[in-house]
Each structure stands twice: as C-alpha cells, then as structure tokens.
Amino acid sequence: MAAAATRFRPTSRRTLRVRASRDAPKQTTSQEARLRAEVASPFRVARIFLVGAVGAGAAIGTAVATTQLLASLAQGATQEELLDGAKTLIVDLGGVAFCTWSLRRDWRARDAQIARMEREAQLSQLRLELGNGKTCAAGALRGFHRLVLVAGSQEYLAEAQATAAPYRQELLQRGVMYVPVPMDAYQAPPEAMEGNKSGSTNGLPSALDASERGEGTETVPMDVRWKATPLRLEEWREWVKNQKQLANVPESSGVYVSLRMDGRVRGSGVRLPPWERMAKQLAPTQGMWKGFGDGFDGAV
C-alpha cells in the first residue's frame, strides 16, 4: 500500500501543474491590464482612498447629527437648535452623496479602462505573419510599428488598400503596418489554386499580393514592412466581432482599428482608415523626431 501511494503522488503533482499553466495566460492578461490601468491613471487610487476617507467621515457625521436631532426633538429643543441640527445633517448627507457619486464614477471608469486594456492585451497575443515570412504576436511589434487593423469584406479591404497607396511612403516612415482581416470567406479562382505554390493563409492571400511582390523580382523591403497577414483567422474575427458588439456596430460593416506605437488603441471607425491624416499627424519613426509622441499621436 505504501508503495502504491508513493507511485500516485507524482501524478497528482503533474496534474496540478498542468492546470496552473492553463490558467496562467488569463491571469497574466488581467494582471497586465490592471498594471497598465494604474500607470495610465496614477492618481485614481489616491483619489479613491481620499474620497473614501472623506465619505466615511461624512457618514459618521450623518449618524451623529441624526442622533442629536432626534434627541433634540425628544427633549423639546427650541426652533433655532432644531434648525442648526437640520443644517448639520443636510451638510453631512450632501457630503455622503457627493463621495458616493465620485467613488462610483471612479470605479466605473476603472472597470471600463481595465476591460479596454484587457481587450488590447488579447489583441497583442494574436499571431501575425510578416512580409518576410516570420511569425510573431502582435504585441511583439510594440515600439516598432503602428498597426492598422482593417476588417470587412474583400471589397472593403481592397478599397482600403487602394486609398492607402498614395500615402504609403509617408505611412511607412511613420511605422504604419496594414493588417487586413477578411470577415467573409476568400475564394481563390481555380487557376490561382493550381498555379499558386505559396497558397493562402486562413482565407487570405499571401502576405504580399502579386502587385507588391512583382513577377520575377526580389521583394522590396518597403512592401515587406507594409502589410502583415493574420494567422488563426478565426481568433481575429472573434476579436473584431466582440468589438462590434460592444460598439453596437452591425456585423456587415467594415471597420478599422489603429494602434499607437505602445499597442494602445488610438482610433477606430466604420469608415475607411484616414490614411491622409495619419500621414500628416503621426510622428516619423526615424530622424530627430524618432520616438516623439509615440503614446500621444492623435486620435486617427
């Protein structure tokens, strides 16, 4: 019996370790979101503590003023004493009401900010294939690229890429990387399926289409840095659908989401991405303005 017991102990330990490893990504995402929320609003914790302390004092004062007012009524106090007690009670009640409103506002803002940063953390874990064939998580591009996620039908993606063509050079100088996410199934023509050796990825054409790759020519570094292909496309589509549901946007609408250099969401909309505004407002990633305003680069 003792030998059997010792044999089963390692199995139970391994089971606990596996369960902990499965829960680790969710805990890491939540912890990262909370830390980023505290960094983004460093005075909120102190404000909540101070307002809470003032509210507790006002609540105690309300209890004391109520007791004194009831005692004055029972003892038949004068009208002037009753008015003084009522004024004190009203002031304390006002303090309690203001502190309660302020705390609820801060807690709601904190919860909304954490939820938004959790969604950003989930986005950072989604995988991409770069133009040079390497794969990485979207979060690995922080500090190097400003991702512009464009999700919609094939026609919407084609129009978004066409409107970006005149500004591509300026956008590349500002670290903008185009990430198309088709929300409908991509059907390649039969001749393309026969002659295409590279194939397609998750319903998308390869990271560089024929016009960018060039027939019989080497890949241009500019084009490699311009577009990335999302891997595990269903995860990207699920993330986009969740954002549409939160924003009450119809599923059939094409949307874009642009990220800052640090990975936070800078802007979004149901129209085509404002490429021209990005080319004018975003700071270049090279030269004397490198790194300037990476986290404060407008709302486009």
C-alpha positions, -999 to +999 in steps of 0.1 A: +000+000+000+028+024+008+045+017-025+012+024-043+007+056-025+042+069-035+035+060-071+004+081-073+019+113-057+039+124-088+008+121-110-013+144-088+015+169-087+018+169-125-020+174-128-019+205-106+010+219-126-009+215-159-040+232-145-019+261-133-003+265-167-037+267-185-049+294-162-017+314-164-024+333-197-057+346-184-042+357-151-013+373-169-036+392-192-057+405-163-027+415-143-011+433-172-043+452-178-046+463-142-010+474-141-014+494-173-046+510-160-027+521-129+001+536-150-024+553-173-043+569-143-017+571-114-038+594-092-070+574-093-060+551-065-051+580-043-083+598-052-104+568-044-087+565-010-091+602-001-127+604-012-135+571+006-120+585+038-140+618+035-171+598+027-166+576+058-162+607+079-193+622+064-212+590+071-201+591+108-211+628+110-245+619+095-251+593+121-241+617+149-262+646+135-292+623+132-289+611+168-286+647+181-315+659+160-337+631+173-326+638+209-334+675+205-369+666+192-375+643+222-363+669+247-383+697+232-355+719+220-360+754+206-366+760+169-332+776+165-315+744+179-335+722+156-326+743+126-289+741+135-291+703+138-310+701+105-284+722+087-256+700+101-275+668+090-281+682+055-244+691+051-233+656+061-258+640+038-246+661+009-210+650+017-221+614+017-240+618-016-210+635-033-184+610-021-207+581-032-212+596-067-174+603-070-165+568-059-190+552-083-177+573-112-141+563-105-149+527-101-169+526-133-141+544-152-115+520-137-135+489-147-141+503-182-104+511-186-093+476-173-118+460-197-105+480-226-069+472-218-078+435-214-091+436-250-059+453-261-039+426-243-059+399-261-052+417-294-015+417-286-015+379-282-029+373-317-004+360-342+008+376-374+029+366-404+052+394-416+061+400-452+094+383-448+077+350-437+084+353-400+056+350-375+051+368-342+025+381-318+010+415-325+024+427-291+060+419-303+057+448-327+052+474-300+078+502-303+084+493-339+051+496-358+017+513-356-007+485-366-038+495-385-063+466-383-089+467-412-117+442-410-146+437-435-155+422-468-130+416-496-143+447-514-138+469-483-102+456-478-094+462-515-107+498-513-088+505-480-056+493-496-062+513-528-069+545-508-036+540-489-015+537-520-008+574-525+004+578-489+023+545-485+057+561-484+047+586-457+029+559-437+060+536-438+081+565-425+057+566-395+058+529-389+023+522-400+016+485-408-016+474-426-033+443-412-063+431-433-088+408-416-114+395-441-147+388-423-160+368-453-146+336-468-120+342-495-125+321-526-095+319-549-101+312-586-093+276-598-063+287-619-048+306-589-052+275-568-034+254-594-005+278-600-001+293-566+026+275-548+026+297-517-011+291-512-033+312-489-034+316-452-067+314-433-087+327-462-063+355-470-039+357-500-002+355-491+012+384-471+023+402-503+000+401-533+012+398-569+013+436-574+035+441-544+057+410-549+064+416-585+069+388-610+105+376-612+118+403-590+130+404-554+107+416-527+110+453-520+118+460-483+092+487-483+065+462-492+077+438-465+072+464-439+038+475-452+015+445-447+011+416-423-011+386-426-032+375-395-028+339-386-055+318-369-080+340-386-110+328-365-094+344-334-090+377-352-126+375-364-138+367-329-120+397-315-134+420-342-169+407-336-166+414-299-156+450-306-185+455-329-210+441-303-196+465-276-198+495-300-233+484-314-219+482-349-236+459-375-216+428-383-218+436-420-200+470-416-163+473-424-143+488-395-107+498-388-088+500-355-055+519-354-030+513-326-004+536-311+033+526-310+028+513-275+000+490-285-029+510-272-059+517-294-056+552-309-087+554-330-114+534-347-144+538-370-167+523-395-154+543-424-122+538-444-090+545-424-079+581-426-046+574-443-040+611-452-045+623-416-022+596-404+005+606-429+003+642-417-003+638-379+018+608-369+055+614-359+081+597-381+100+567-366+133+579-379+153+612-377+152+638-350+115+632-342+120+595-336+100+584-305+085+618-300+048+615-292+046+577-296+019+575-269+002+608-278+000+607-315-035+619-321-068+601-325-067+589-361 
